[in-house]
Amino acid sequence: MERLLTPSYIARCAVLAMALEVSGTPKPGNIDRDHDYADTKYEDFLAAAISVFPVMEKACHNHGIGELILEASEESTAWQPGGNTHFGAYILLFPLIKAACANPSGLQDEAIQAVRETTVEDAVDFYKAFGKVQVKMKGSEDLDVSDASSLDDIRNRGLTLFDIMEISSKNDMVAREWTNGFARSFKAAELISERRDGGTLNDAIVLTYLDLLADEPDTFVAKKYDMSRALYVQGLAIDVIERRMTLNELSNRLYREKINPGSTADIVIAGIFIALLRGMRV
């Protein structure tokens, strides 16, 4: 039976996408059902995902993307002690949710339009959200959100949230989705859906994560360490695909070395969301 894409249904797809991504196991370097970090647990991700359902539903109404990211960050951190769990995912999900509410059959074009219509106040709210989750984006370090004058600077320069993402896109693969038409998110959706048709959803998620990791160096790793470390992880993912290493060996190595490719995980979340909207079932 074909589902009517109501705000509630679309929001549930978004929350489910976040829960399914963190549950994909083994997902080398990132938290999954079998791996926690000292300060962030699997349960923190589940609590954060469920907590933002009202904000996801609200995205179908007349609220700015920056406002939604700020509210989701506040809700998420109020419900669990693990800090930032889904900030990058919010950057991708809210334009996609707004697009699904407006015209699901033209999802990609609508998402492109949604980000290009962001405002200066969206940018201000986005930077306020940084204070909630303590996230930094390369390309925007000159704006210190602990200083109110920096937010005035955004207004004085007339920087919209799309402008901020454009500035950051060189060094941030999540921001780059805003400027390249969500290309990798839709690629992830196709890979997940194809694999789900012939196998388990867990394998579809994990293998798509591995493909994306091999395809492009993860910018979260590059920001946390450096680009050479990100390229090192990319090379290891290629080794797994070419059967020079097992997935479990890669997983053990990245956990041991405390390397977590978080930006790739964010794109997988967006891909799962798109696949669910298109009818994929658990």
C-alpha positions in Angstrom: 0.0 0.0 0.0 1.4 3.4 -1.0 2.0 5.7 2.0 0.8 9.3 2.1 3.8 11.4 2.9 2.4 13.4 5.9 4.7 15.5 8.1 4.5 12.8 10.7 5.5 10.0 8.3 8.4 12.0 6.8 9.7 12.8 10.3 9.5 9.1 11.3 11.6 8.3 8.2 14.2 10.8 9.4 14.3 9.4 12.9 14.4 5.9 11.7 17.3 6.7 9.3 19.4 8.0 12.3 18.6 4.9 14.4 19.3 2.5 11.5 22.6 4.1 10.7 24.0 3.9 14.2 22.8 0.3 14.4 24.7 -0.8 11.3 27.4 -3.2 12.5 30.4 -3.4 12.1 30.8 0.2 10.9 34.6 0.8 11.3 35.5 3.7 13.5 32.0 4.8 14.4 29.7 3.8 17.2 27.5 0.8 16.5 25.7 -1.9 18.4 29.0 -3.5 19.5 31.2 -0.4 20.0 31.0 2.6 22.2 33.4 5.5 22.9 34.4 6.5 26.4 32.3 9.6 26.4 29.5 8.6 23.9 27.5 5.4 23.8 25.2 3.6 21.3 22.3 4.5 23.6 23.2 8.2 23.3 22.7 8.1 19.6 19.3 6.3 19.9 18.1 8.8 22.5 19.2 11.7 20.4 17.5 10.3 17.3 14.2 9.8 19.1 14.3 13.1 20.9 14.3 15.2 17.7 11.1 13.7 16.2 9.0 16.9 17.0 11.7 19.1 15.3 11.7 16.9 12.3 7.9 17.1 12.0 8.1 20.8 12.5 10.4 21.1 9.5 7.4 20.6 7.2 6.1 23.9 8.3 7.4 27.4 7.8 10.6 27.3 9.9 14.1 28.2 8.8 16.7 25.5 8.4 19.1 27.3 10.8 16.3 27.5 13.5 15.6 23.8 13.0 19.3 22.8 13.4 19.5 24.9 16.6 16.3 23.4 18.1 17.4 19.9 17.2 20.8 20.5 18.8 19.1 21.7 22.0 16.8 18.7 22.1 19.5 16.2 21.4 21.9 17.4 24.1 19.0 17.6 26.6 18.2 14.0 26.2 21.6 12.3 26.4 25.0 13.0 27.9 27.1 12.0 24.9 27.4 15.5 23.3 27.2 15.9 19.5 25.7 12.9 17.8 24.0 14.1 14.7 24.9 17.7 13.9 26.1 16.9 10.4 23.0 14.8 9.8 20.8 17.7 10.6 22.5 19.8 8.0 21.5 17.2 5.4 18.2 16.0 6.8 16.4 19.3 7.2 16.6 20.5 3.6 15.6 17.0 2.5 12.6 16.9 4.9 11.5 20.3 3.7 11.8 19.1 0.1 9.8 15.9 0.8 7.0 18.0 2.3 7.0 20.4 -0.7 7.3 17.9 -3.6 8.5 14.3 -2.9 8.6 13.4 -6.6 11.1 16.2 -7.2 13.1 15.6 -4.0 16.5 16.5 -5.2 15.5 19.7 -7.0 13.4 20.8 -4.1 16.3 20.2 -1.7 18.6 22.3 -3.9 16.0 25.1 -3.9 15.6 24.9 -0.1 19.3 25.5 0.7 19.6 28.3 -1.8 16.6 30.1 -0.1 18.3 30.1 3.3 18.7 33.5 5.0 21.2 35.4 7.2 19.1 34.5 10.2 19.5 30.8 9.3 23.3 31.4 9.4 23.1 33.1 12.8 21.0 30.3 14.3 23.4 27.7 12.8 26.3 29.3 14.5 24.3 29.5 17.8 23.9 25.7 17.5 27.7 25.3 17.5 27.6 26.4 21.1 25.3 23.5 21.9 27.4 20.8 20.4 30.9 22.3 20.1 31.3 21.7 16.4 33.8 23.5 14.2 33.9 23.7 10.4 37.0 24.5 8.5 36.6 27.6 6.4 34.6 29.4 9.1 37.0 29.6 12.0 37.1 33.4 11.7 33.6 33.5 13.2 33.8 32.9 17.0 30.3 32.0 18.2 31.3 32.7 21.8 31.6 36.3 20.8 28.2 38.0 20.0 30.0 40.5 17.7 30.8 37.5 15.3 27.0 37.0 14.9 26.7 40.7 14.1 29.5 40.2 11.6 27.4 37.5 9.8 24.5 40.0 9.6 26.7 42.9 8.5 28.3 40.7 5.8 24.9 39.4 4.7 26.1 35.8 4.8 23.2 33.3 4.3 23.5 29.7 5.5 24.1 28.7 1.9 27.0 31.1 1.8 28.4 29.6 5.0 28.2 26.1 3.5 29.8 27.3 0.2 32.7 28.8 2.2 33.1 25.5 4.2 32.6 23.1 1.2 36.2 22.9 0.3 37.1 21.2 3.5 33.8 19.7 4.6 32.0 17.0 2.7 28.7 17.6 4.5 28.7 21.3 3.5 29.7 20.2 0.0 26.4 18.4 -0.3 24.6 21.7 -0.3 26.7 23.0 -3.2 26.8 19.8 -5.3 23.0 19.0 -5.2 23.2 16.3 -2.5 24.9 14.1 -5.0 26.6 11.7 -2.5 23.4 11.4 -0.4 21.4 10.3 -3.4 24.2 8.0 -4.5 24.1 6.4 -1.0 20.3 6.0 -1.3 20.7 4.1 -4.6 23.4 1.8 -3.2 21.4 1.1 0.0 18.2 0.3 -1.9 20.0 -1.9 -4.5 21.7 -3.9 -1.7 18.6 -4.2 0.4 16.8 -5.8 -2.6 19.3 -8.7 -2.5 20.3 -8.9 1.2 19.9 -7.6 4.7 19.4 -4.0 5.6 22.4 -4.1 8.0 24.7 -5.3 5.2 23.3 -2.7 2.8 24.1 0.1 5.3 27.5 -1.2 6.3 28.7 -1.9 2.7 27.5 1.5 1.5 29.4 3.2 4.3 32.5 1.3 3.2 32.0 2.3 -0.4 31.7 5.9 0.5 34.7 5.7 2.8 36.8 4.3 -0.1 35.4 6.8 -2.6 36.4 10.0 -0.8 38.5 10.9 2.3 36.3 11.6 5.3 36.6 15.3 6.2 35.7 14.8 9.8 38.9 12.7 10.1 40.8 15.4 8.2 39.6 18.1 10.6 40.2 16.0 13.8 43.7 14.9 12.6 44.9 15.9 9.2 44.3 15.0 5.5 47.0 12.3 5.5 45.1 10.4 8.2 41.9 10.7 6.2 43.7 9.4 3.1 45.1 6.5 5.3 41.5 5.5 6.2 40.4 5.8 2.6 43.2 3.4 1.6 42.2 0.9 4.3 38.6 0.9 3.0 39.9 0.2 -0.5 42.0 -2.6 1.0 38.8 -4.2 2.4 36.9 -3.8 -0.9 39.8 -5.4 -2.8 40.0 -8.2 -0.2 43.4 -7.4 1.2 41.8 -6.9 4.7 38.6 -8.0 6.3 35.9 -5.6 7.4 36.4 -6.7 11.0 40.1 -6.1 10.8 39.5 -2.5 9.6 36.9 -2.0 12.3 39.3 -3.2 15.0 42.1 -1.0 13.7 40.1 2.2 13.5 38.6 1.7 17.0 42.1 1.0 18.4 43.5 4.1 16.7 40.4 6.2 17.7 39.6 7.3 14.2 35.9 7.9 13.5 34.8 8.9 10.0 31.7 10.8 11.1 31.0 12.8 8.0 30.6 9.6 5.9 28.1 8.4 8.5 26.1 11.6 8.2 25.8 11.0 4.4 24.7 7.4 5.0 21.9 8.8 7.2 20.8 11.0 4.4 20.9 8.1 2.0 18.8 5.9 4.3 16.3 8.7 4.7 15.9 9.1 0.9 15.6 5.3 0.5 12.9 5.1 3.1 11.0 7.9 1.4 11.2 6.0 -1.8 9.6 3.0 -0.3 12.4 0.9 1.1 11.3 -1.1 4.2 13.1 -2.6 7.1 
